[in-house]
Amino acid sequence: MKKYILTAALSCVSLITFAQAGYEKIMTEKIAKIETCKSAEDFQNLANDFQRIGDKEKGKWLPNYYTAFSYIQKGRVLMREGKMESLDEVADQAQKYIDAAESAEKNNSEIHLLQKMVFSLKMMVNPQQRYMTYGTQAANELKKAEDFDPANPRVALIKAEDVYFTPEQYGGSKAKGLELFKVSLEKFNAYKPKTTLDPNWGKSEAEYFLSMGDKK
């Protein structure tokens, strides 16, 4: 009887290990696609992929995190295209998955950074009218993200973006932004994600802005 119990237990362990390996493989493949996505449709398709993973992997925060991240990136593409009327809907989609990620993982710098980015998207629909609400909320979430992990290079990256794109009369400047991009790149070079699936995006963006600064 003990032999059968041991065999059953080992079989369960093998199944769990196999399932985990399959999860990590598909997540790794989808995460790699982040760097190749260019259009709003690309990011929508990626969000759908991560959503399907999240539907199967209940209780894991990363599939929901990457679903939200994909929607945010879709929103940023639409913003660059001047389609501000679409940002609220995209931000609301991202919010659902941020909430799901936070229900599984509390006090996480990466999740609070996404929340900051969602509030920024909603603010950009009408900055003059929405700054006092969404702008303030975005700043609060950025502070939380930094408090939970001061070494997080993505926090430094988003701070650099904010300063870079803020007009000088409101406290920003491209020169100050470039200095902060240098700080973020230093943090990227020193930072080690907890796992191979944890967020590791942003370094190429910091390098891009610094390369543009070098050309001036």
PyRosetta script that sets phi, psi and omega in degrees:
from pyrosetta import init, pose_from_sequence

init()
pose = pose_from_sequence("MKKYILTAALSCVSLITFAQAGYEKIMTEKIAKIETCKSAEDFQNLANDFQRIGDKEKGKWLPNYYTAFSYIQKGRVLMREGKMESLDEVADQAQKYIDAAESAEKNNSEIHLLQKMVFSLKMMVNPQQRYMTYGTQAANELKKAEDFDPANPRVALIKAEDVYFTPEQYGGSKAKGLELFKVSLEKFNAYKPKTTLDPNWGKSEAEYFLSMGDKK")
pose.set_psi(1, -44.0)
pose.set_omega(1, 179.4)
pose.set_phi(2, -60.5)
pose.set_psi(2, -36.4)
pose.set_omega(2, 179.9)
pose.set_phi(3, -63.6)
pose.set_psi(3, -42.2)
pose.set_omega(3, 179.4)
pose.set_phi(4, -65.9)
pose.set_psi(4, -40.4)
pose.set_omega(4, 178.5)
pose.set_phi(5, -62.3)
pose.set_psi(5, -43.7)
pose.set_omega(5, 179.2)
pose.set_phi(6, -63.5)
pose.set_psi(6, -42.3)
pose.set_omega(6, 179.3)
pose.set_phi(7, -62.5)
pose.set_psi(7, -42.6)
pose.set_omega(7, 178.9)
pose.set_phi(8, -63.9)
pose.set_psi(8, -41.0)
pose.set_omega(8, -180.0)
pose.set_phi(9, -64.6)
pose.set_psi(9, -41.9)
pose.set_omega(9, 179.2)
pose.set_phi(10, -66.3)
pose.set_psi(10, -35.1)
pose.set_omega(10, 177.9)
pose.set_phi(11, -65.0)
pose.set_psi(11, -41.3)
pose.set_omega(11, 178.2)
pose.set_phi(12, -62.2)
pose.set_psi(12, -43.7)
pose.set_omega(12, 179.0)
pose.set_phi(13, -61.1)
pose.set_psi(13, -41.4)
pose.set_omega(13, -180.0)
pose.set_phi(14, -63.8)
pose.set_psi(14, -41.4)
pose.set_omega(14, 179.1)
pose.set_phi(15, -64.8)
pose.set_psi(15, -42.6)
pose.set_omega(15, 179.2)
pose.set_phi(16, -63.6)
pose.set_psi(16, -43.2)
pose.set_omega(16, 179.7)
pose.set_phi(17, -63.1)
pose.set_psi(17, -42.3)
pose.set_omega(17, 179.2)
pose.set_phi(18, -63.6)
pose.set_psi(18, -43.9)
pose.set_omega(18, -179.9)
pose.set_phi(19, -63.1)
pose.set_psi(19, -41.7)
pose.set_omega(19, 179.5)
pose.set_phi(20, -64.7)
pose.set_psi(20, -39.6)
pose.set_omega(20, 179.1)
pose.set_phi(21, -64.6)
pose.set_psi(21, -39.6)
pose.set_omega(21, 178.2)
pose.set_phi(22, -65.4)
pose.set_psi(22, -41.0)
pose.set_omega(22, 177.7)
pose.set_phi(23, -61.8)
pose.set_psi(23, -47.0)
pose.set_omega(23, -178.4)
pose.set_phi(24, -65.3)
pose.set_psi(24, -36.0)
pose.set_omega(24, -179.8)
pose.set_phi(25, -65.2)
pose.set_psi(25, -49.6)
pose.set_omega(25, -177.7)
pose.set_phi(26, -68.7)
pose.set_psi(26, -36.6)
pose.set_omega(26, 177.3)
pose.set_phi(27, -64.5)
pose.set_psi(27, -42.7)
pose.set_omega(27, 179.4)
pose.set_phi(28, -60.6)
pose.set_psi(28, -41.7)
pose.set_omega(28, 179.5)
pose.set_phi(29, -63.7)
pose.set_psi(29, -43.2)
pose.set_omega(29, -177.8)
pose.set_phi(30, -71.9)
pose.set_psi(30, -39.3)
pose.set_omega(30, 178.5)
pose.set_phi(31, -61.4)
pose.set_psi(31, -37.4)
pose.set_omega(31, 179.4)
pose.set_phi(32, -62.7)
pose.set_psi(32, -25.2)
pose.set_omega(32, -178.7)
pose.set_phi(33, -74.4)
pose.set_psi(33, -16.0)
pose.set_omega(33, -179.1)
pose.set_phi(34, -55.7)
pose.set_psi(34, -42.2)
pose.set_omega(34, -176.4)
pose.set_phi(35, -70.8)
pose.set_psi(35, -19.8)
pose.set_omega(35, -176.8)
pose.set_phi(36, -97.3)
pose.set_psi(36, -11.9)
pose.set_omega(36, -179.5)
pose.set_phi(37, -72.1)
pose.set_psi(37, 136.1)
pose.set_omega(37, -179.5)
pose.set_phi(38, -123.3)
pose.set_psi(38, -42.2)
pose.set_omega(38, -172.7)
pose.set_phi(39, -99.0)
pose.set_psi(39, 166.4)
pose.set_omega(39, 175.8)
pose.set_phi(40, -60.8)
pose.set_psi(40, -37.1)
pose.set_omega(40, 178.4)
pose.set_phi(41, -65.0)
pose.set_psi(41, -39.8)
pose.set_omega(41, 177.4)
pose.set_phi(42, -57.6)
pose.set_psi(42, -47.4)
pose.set_omega(42, -178.0)
pose.set_phi(43, -70.3)
pose.set_psi(43, -32.6)
pose.set_omega(43, 175.8)
pose.set_phi(44, -63.9)
pose.set_psi(44, -43.5)
pose.set_omega(44, 178.3)
pose.set_phi(45, -63.0)
pose.set_psi(45, -38.8)
pose.set_omega(45, 179.0)
pose.set_phi(46, -67.9)
pose.set_psi(46, -40.0)
pose.set_omega(46, 176.3)
pose.set_phi(47, -59.6)
pose.set_psi(47, -41.8)
pose.set_omega(47, 178.2)
pose.set_phi(48, -61.8)
pose.set_psi(48, -39.9)
pose.set_omega(48, 179.4)
pose.set_phi(49, -63.9)
pose.set_psi(49, -47.1)
pose.set_omega(49, -180.0)
pose.set_phi(50, -66.4)
pose.set_psi(50, -34.5)
pose.set_omega(50, 178.3)
pose.set_phi(51, -62.5)
pose.set_psi(51, -41.7)
pose.set_omega(51, 178.6)
pose.set_phi(52, -63.9)
pose.set_psi(52, -37.9)
pose.set_omega(52, 176.6)
pose.set_phi(53, -64.1)
pose.set_psi(53, -45.1)
pose.set_omega(53, -179.8)
pose.set_phi(54, -61.9)
pose.set_psi(54, -34.9)
pose.set_omega(54, 178.5)
pose.set_phi(55, -63.4)
pose.set_psi(55, -30.6)
pose.set_omega(55, -180.0)
pose.set_phi(56, -89.3)
pose.set_psi(56, -29.3)
pose.set_omega(56, -174.9)
pose.set_phi(57, -106.7)
pose.set_psi(57, 69.0)
pose.set_omega(57, -178.7)
pose.set_phi(58, -62.6)
pose.set_psi(58, 139.7)
pose.set_omega(58, 176.5)
pose.set_phi(59, 89.7)
pose.set_psi(59, -8.4)
pose.set_omega(59, 177.1)
pose.set_phi(60, -94.0)
pose.set_psi(60, 134.5)
pose.set_omega(60, -175.3)
pose.set_phi(61, -83.7)
pose.set_psi(61, -28.6)
pose.set_omega(61, -172.1)
pose.set_phi(62, -66.3)
pose.set_psi(62, -40.8)
pose.set_omega(62, 176.6)
pose.set_phi(63, -59.5)
pose.set_psi(63, -40.6)
pose.set_omega(63, 177.4)
pose.set_phi(64, -68.2)
pose.set_psi(64, -38.2)
pose.set_omega(64, 176.7)
pose.set_phi(65, -57.7)
pose.set_psi(65, -50.2)
pose.set_omega(65, -176.3)
pose.set_phi(66, -71.5)
pose.set_psi(66, -28.1)
pose.set_omega(66, 173.1)
pose.set_phi(67, -62.9)
pose.set_psi(67, -49.2)
pose.set_omega(67, 178.7)
pose.set_phi(68, -61.1)
pose.set_psi(68, -43.7)
pose.set_omega(68, -179.8)
pose.set_phi(69, -59.9)
pose.set_psi(69, -41.1)
pose.set_omega(69, 179.9)
pose.set_phi(70, -64.2)
pose.set_psi(70, -40.3)
pose.set_omega(70, 176.6)
pose.set_phi(71, -64.9)
pose.set_psi(71, -40.1)
pose.set_omega(71, 178.4)
pose.set_phi(72, -62.5)
pose.set_psi(72, -42.6)
pose.set_omega(72, 178.8)
pose.set_phi(73, -65.7)
pose.set_psi(73, -35.8)
pose.set_omega(73, 173.7)
pose.set_phi(74, -60.0)
pose.set_psi(74, -44.2)
pose.set_omega(74, 178.9)
pose.set_phi(75, -62.5)
pose.set_psi(75, -37.5)
pose.set_omega(75, -180.0)
pose.set_phi(76, -69.0)
pose.set_psi(76, -34.5)
pose.set_omega(76, 174.5)
pose.set_phi(77, -64.9)
pose.set_psi(77, -46.2)
pose.set_omega(77, 179.6)
pose.set_phi(78, -62.1)
pose.set_psi(78, -36.1)
pose.set_omega(78, 178.4)
pose.set_phi(79, -64.6)
pose.set_psi(79, -42.9)
pose.set_omega(79, 178.1)
pose.set_phi(80, -63.9)
pose.set_psi(80, -27.9)
pose.set_omega(80, 178.8)
pose.set_phi(81, -85.9)
pose.set_psi(81, -0.4)
pose.set_omega(81, 177.8)
pose.set_phi(82, 79.8)
pose.set_psi(82, 15.3)
pose.set_omega(82, -177.4)
pose.set_phi(83, -92.9)
pose.set_psi(83, 61.5)
pose.set_omega(83, -174.8)
pose.set_phi(84, -64.0)
pose.set_psi(84, -26.4)
pose.set_omega(84, -178.0)
pose.set_phi(85, -67.3)
pose.set_psi(85, -14.8)
pose.set_omega(85, -178.8)
pose.set_phi(86, -93.9)
pose.set_psi(86, -9.2)
pose.set_omega(86, -170.6)
pose.set_phi(87, -68.6)
pose.set_psi(87, -38.0)
pose.set_omega(87, -179.4)
pose.set_phi(88, -59.4)
pose.set_psi(88, -46.4)
pose.set_omega(88, -178.2)
pose.set_phi(89, -62.8)
pose.set_psi(89, -44.6)
pose.set_omega(89, 179.8)
pose.set_phi(90, -64.9)
pose.set_psi(90, -42.8)
pose.set_omega(90, 179.5)
pose.set_phi(91, -62.9)
pose.set_psi(91, -38.6)
pose.set_omega(91, 179.0)
pose.set_phi(92, -66.1)
pose.set_psi(92, -36.5)
pose.set_omega(92, 175.5)
pose.set_phi(93, -63.7)
pose.set_psi(93, -45.7)
pose.set_omega(93, 178.6)
pose.set_phi(94, -60.7)
pose.set_psi(94, -38.4)
pose.set_omega(94, -177.3)
pose.set_phi(95, -59.8)
pose.set_psi(95, -37.8)
pose.set_omega(95, -179.9)
pose.set_phi(96, -58.9)
pose.set_psi(96, -40.0)
pose.set_omega(96, -176.1)
pose.set_phi(97, -84.0)
pose.set_psi(97, -26.1)
pose.set_omega(97, 170.6)
pose.set_phi(98, -63.8)
pose.set_psi(98, -44.6)
pose.set_omega(98, 178.6)
pose.set_phi(99, -60.6)
pose.set_psi(99, -41.3)
pose.set_omega(99, 179.5)
pose.set_phi(100, -66.3)
pose.set_psi(100, -40.3)
pose.set_omega(100, 178.5)
pose.set_phi(101, -64.8)
pose.set_psi(101, -41.9)
pose.set_omega(101, -177.9)
pose.set_phi(102, -70.3)
pose.set_psi(102, -26.9)
pose.set_omega(102, 177.4)
pose.set_phi(103, -68.0)
pose.set_psi(103, -23.4)
pose.set_omega(103, 179.7)
pose.set_phi(104, -98.7)
pose.set_psi(104, -19.4)
pose.set_omega(104, -174.3)
pose.set_phi(105, -145.2)
pose.set_psi(105, 104.0)
pose.set_omega(105, -177.5)
pose.set_phi(106, -87.0)
pose.set_psi(106, 155.1)
pose.set_omega(106, 171.7)
pose.set_phi(107, 54.6)
pose.set_psi(107, 43.9)
pose.set_omega(107, -176.8)
pose.set_phi(108, -105.0)
pose.set_psi(108, 124.0)
pose.set_omega(108, -178.5)
pose.set_phi(109, -57.4)
pose.set_psi(109, -42.6)
pose.set_omega(109, -176.4)
pose.set_phi(110, -64.3)
pose.set_psi(110, -39.6)
pose.set_omega(110, -179.5)
pose.set_phi(111, -68.9)
pose.set_psi(111, -41.4)
pose.set_omega(111, 178.2)
pose.set_phi(112, -65.9)
pose.set_psi(112, -30.5)
pose.set_omega(112, 176.9)
pose.set_phi(113, -67.4)
pose.set_psi(113, -40.4)
pose.set_omega(113, 175.4)
pose.set_phi(114, -62.7)
pose.set_psi(114, -38.9)
pose.set_omega(114, 178.2)
pose.set_phi(115, -61.4)
pose.set_psi(115, -39.7)
pose.set_omega(115, 176.5)
pose.set_phi(116, -59.6)
pose.set_psi(116, -43.6)
pose.set_omega(116, -176.9)
pose.set_phi(117, -67.2)
pose.set_psi(117, -34.4)
pose.set_omega(117, 176.5)
pose.set_phi(118, -65.8)
pose.set_psi(118, -45.9)
pose.set_omega(118, 178.1)
pose.set_phi(119, -61.6)
pose.set_psi(119, -35.9)
pose.set_omega(119, 178.4)
pose.set_phi(120, -66.1)
pose.set_psi(120, -40.0)
pose.set_omega(120, 176.8)
pose.set_phi(121, -60.6)
pose.set_psi(121, -45.1)
pose.set_omega(121, -178.9)
pose.set_phi(122, -66.5)
pose.set_psi(122, -35.0)
pose.set_omega(122, 177.8)
pose.set_phi(123, -63.7)
pose.set_psi(123, -37.5)
pose.set_omega(123, -174.1)
pose.set_phi(124, -70.6)
pose.set_psi(124, -10.9)
pose.set_omega(124, 174.7)
pose.set_phi(125, -61.1)
pose.set_psi(125, -39.7)
pose.set_omega(125, 177.6)
pose.set_phi(126, -157.0)
pose.set_psi(126, 83.6)
pose.set_omega(126, -173.5)
pose.set_phi(127, -55.7)
pose.set_psi(127, -40.6)
pose.set_omega(127, -177.5)
pose.set_phi(128, -63.9)
pose.set_psi(128, -40.9)
pose.set_omega(128, -178.5)
pose.set_phi(129, -82.1)
pose.set_psi(129, -28.2)
pose.set_omega(129, -169.9)
pose.set_phi(130, -106.3)
pose.set_psi(130, -5.6)
pose.set_omega(130, -174.9)
pose.set_phi(131, -58.8)
pose.set_psi(131, -43.5)
pose.set_omega(131, -175.2)
pose.set_phi(132, -65.5)
pose.set_psi(132, -23.8)
pose.set_omega(132, 178.0)
pose.set_phi(133, -96.9)
pose.set_psi(133, -70.8)
pose.set_omega(133, -174.4)
pose.set_phi(134, -71.4)
pose.set_psi(134, -31.9)
pose.set_omega(134, 177.1)
pose.set_phi(135, -64.0)
pose.set_psi(135, -42.4)
pose.set_omega(135, 178.4)
pose.set_phi(136, -66.8)
pose.set_psi(136, -42.5)
pose.set_omega(136, 179.3)
pose.set_phi(137, -64.4)
pose.set_psi(137, -38.8)
pose.set_omega(137, 178.4)
pose.set_phi(138, -62.6)
pose.set_psi(138, -43.6)
pose.set_omega(138, 178.9)
pose.set_phi(139, -63.0)
pose.set_psi(139, -39.4)
pose.set_omega(139, 178.9)
pose.set_phi(140, -64.4)
pose.set_psi(140, -41.4)
pose.set_omega(140, -179.8)
pose.set_phi(141, -69.1)
pose.set_psi(141, -35.6)
pose.set_omega(141, 177.3)
pose.set_phi(142, -64.0)
pose.set_psi(142, -39.2)
pose.set_omega(142, 177.8)
pose.set_phi(143, -64.8)
pose.set_psi(143, -41.8)
pose.set_omega(143, 177.5)
pose.set_phi(144, -61.4)
pose.set_psi(144, -43.8)
pose.set_omega(144, -180.0)
pose.set_phi(145, -59.1)
pose.set_psi(145, -41.4)
pose.set_omega(145, -179.9)
pose.set_phi(146, -71.7)
pose.set_psi(146, -37.7)
pose.set_omega(146, 179.3)
pose.set_phi(147, -63.5)
pose.set_psi(147, -40.5)
pose.set_omega(147, -178.2)
pose.set_phi(148, -72.4)
pose.set_psi(148, -26.5)
pose.set_omega(148, 177.9)
pose.set_phi(149, -155.8)
pose.set_psi(149, 86.9)
pose.set_omega(149, -178.4)
pose.set_phi(150, -60.4)
pose.set_psi(150, -21.9)
pose.set_omega(150, -178.6)
pose.set_phi(151, -87.1)
pose.set_psi(151, -3.8)
pose.set_omega(151, -176.3)
pose.set_phi(152, -62.6)
pose.set_psi(152, 114.7)
pose.set_omega(152, -176.9)
pose.set_phi(153, -70.0)
pose.set_psi(153, -24.1)
pose.set_omega(153, 179.8)
pose.set_phi(154, -70.9)
pose.set_psi(154, -30.1)
pose.set_omega(154, 173.5)
pose.set_phi(155, -63.9)
pose.set_psi(155, -46.5)
pose.set_omega(155, 178.3)
pose.set_phi(156, -62.6)
pose.set_psi(156, -36.8)
pose.set_omega(156, 179.2)
pose.set_phi(157, -63.6)
pose.set_psi(157, -47.2)
pose.set_omega(157, -178.2)
pose.set_phi(158, -68.5)
pose.set_psi(158, -35.5)
pose.set_omega(158, 174.0)
pose.set_phi(159, -61.5)
pose.set_psi(159, -41.6)
pose.set_omega(159, 179.1)
pose.set_phi(160, -63.3)
pose.set_psi(160, -42.7)
pose.set_omega(160, 177.8)
pose.set_phi(161, -59.5)
pose.set_psi(161, -46.9)
pose.set_omega(161, -178.1)
pose.set_phi(162, -57.8)
pose.set_psi(162, -45.4)
pose.set_omega(162, -178.7)
pose.set_phi(163, -68.9)
pose.set_psi(163, -40.5)
pose.set_omega(163, -177.4)
pose.set_phi(164, -61.6)
pose.set_psi(164, -40.7)
pose.set_omega(164, -175.2)
pose.set_phi(165, -95.2)
pose.set_psi(165, -2.1)
pose.set_omega(165, 177.2)
pose.set_phi(166, -86.8)
pose.set_psi(166, 129.6)
pose.set_omega(166, 178.9)
pose.set_phi(167, -58.9)
pose.set_psi(167, 153.0)
pose.set_omega(167, -176.3)
pose.set_phi(168, -61.2)
pose.set_psi(168, -33.9)
pose.set_omega(168, -179.0)
pose.set_phi(169, -66.5)
pose.set_psi(169, -14.3)
pose.set_omega(169, 177.9)
pose.set_phi(170, -110.1)
pose.set_psi(170, 14.8)
pose.set_omega(170, 173.5)
pose.set_phi(171, 100.6)
pose.set_psi(171, -0.3)
pose.set_omega(171, 179.8)
pose.set_phi(172, -101.9)
pose.set_psi(172, 175.7)
pose.set_omega(172, 172.3)
pose.set_phi(173, -176.8)
pose.set_psi(173, 151.9)
pose.set_omega(173, 179.2)
pose.set_phi(174, -66.9)
pose.set_psi(174, -35.9)
pose.set_omega(174, 180.0)
pose.set_phi(175, -64.3)
pose.set_psi(175, -45.9)
pose.set_omega(175, 178.0)
pose.set_phi(176, -64.5)
pose.set_psi(176, -38.9)
pose.set_omega(176, 178.5)
pose.set_phi(177, -61.5)
pose.set_psi(177, -42.1)
pose.set_omega(177, -179.9)
pose.set_phi(178, -64.6)
pose.set_psi(178, -36.3)
pose.set_omega(178, 176.3)
pose.set_phi(179, -62.9)
pose.set_psi(179, -39.0)
pose.set_omega(179, 179.0)
pose.set_phi(180, -72.2)
pose.set_psi(180, -31.5)
pose.set_omega(180, 174.6)
pose.set_phi(181, -63.8)
pose.set_psi(181, -35.9)
pose.set_omega(181, 176.1)
pose.set_phi(182, -62.9)
pose.set_psi(182, -41.1)
pose.set_omega(182, 177.8)
pose.set_phi(183, -62.5)
pose.set_psi(183, -44.2)
pose.set_omega(183, -179.0)
pose.set_phi(184, -63.9)
pose.set_psi(184, -39.3)
pose.set_omega(184, 179.9)
pose.set_phi(185, -65.3)
pose.set_psi(185, -38.8)
pose.set_omega(185, 175.8)
pose.set_phi(186, -60.8)
pose.set_psi(186, -40.5)
pose.set_omega(186, 179.0)
pose.set_phi(187, -68.9)
pose.set_psi(187, -38.0)
pose.set_omega(187, 176.5)
pose.set_phi(188, -60.0)
pose.set_psi(188, -41.9)
pose.set_omega(188, -177.7)
pose.set_phi(189, -67.2)
pose.set_psi(189, -24.2)
pose.set_omega(189, -178.2)
pose.set_phi(190, -99.0)
pose.set_psi(190, -15.7)
pose.set_omega(190, -170.5)
pose.set_phi(191, -83.8)
pose.set_psi(191, 139.4)
pose.set_omega(191, 176.3)
pose.set_phi(192, -124.3)
pose.set_psi(192, 114.4)
pose.set_omega(192, 177.0)
pose.set_phi(193, -59.4)
pose.set_psi(193, 151.7)
pose.set_omega(193, -178.3)
pose.set_phi(194, -64.2)
pose.set_psi(194, -38.0)
pose.set_omega(194, 178.2)
pose.set_phi(195, -137.7)
pose.set_psi(195, 170.4)
pose.set_omega(195, 179.0)
pose.set_phi(196, -68.0)
pose.set_psi(196, -17.2)
pose.set_omega(196, -179.4)
pose.set_phi(197, -95.4)
pose.set_psi(197, -13.3)
pose.set_omega(197, -178.3)
pose.set_phi(198, -66.6)
pose.set_psi(198, 155.0)
pose.set_omega(198, -178.4)
pose.set_phi(199, -51.4)
pose.set_psi(199, 133.0)
pose.set_omega(199, -179.9)
pose.set_phi(200, -145.1)
pose.set_psi(200, 22.3)
pose.set_omega(200, -177.9)
pose.set_phi(201, -85.9)
pose.set_psi(201, 162.0)
pose.set_omega(201, 169.3)
pose.set_phi(202, 114.2)
pose.set_psi(202, -23.9)
pose.set_omega(202, -175.3)
pose.set_phi(203, -62.2)
pose.set_psi(203, -42.3)
pose.set_omega(203, -178.8)
pose.set_phi(204, -63.8)
pose.set_psi(204, -30.2)
pose.set_omega(204, 177.9)
pose.set_phi(205, -68.2)
pose.set_psi(205, -44.1)
pose.set_omega(205, 176.8)
pose.set_phi(206, -60.0)
pose.set_psi(206, -43.1)
pose.set_omega(206, 179.7)
pose.set_phi(207, -64.3)
pose.set_psi(207, -37.5)
pose.set_omega(207, 179.2)
pose.set_phi(208, -61.9)
pose.set_psi(208, -50.2)
pose.set_omega(208, -177.9)
pose.set_phi(209, -63.4)
pose.set_psi(209, -38.6)
pose.set_omega(209, 179.5)
pose.set_phi(210, -67.6)
pose.set_psi(210, -36.0)
pose.set_omega(210, 177.5)
pose.set_phi(211, -66.9)
pose.set_psi(211, -35.8)
pose.set_omega(211, 177.0)
pose.set_phi(212, -67.0)
pose.set_psi(212, -36.6)
pose.set_omega(212, 178.6)
pose.set_phi(213, -66.3)
pose.set_psi(213, -34.7)
pose.set_omega(213, -179.4)
pose.set_phi(214, -68.4)
pose.set_psi(214, -24.4)
pose.set_omega(214, -177.4)
pose.set_phi(215, -79.7)
pose.set_psi(215, -13.4)
pose.set_omega(215, -176.4)
pose.set_phi(216, -79.5)
pose.dump_pdb("model.pdb")
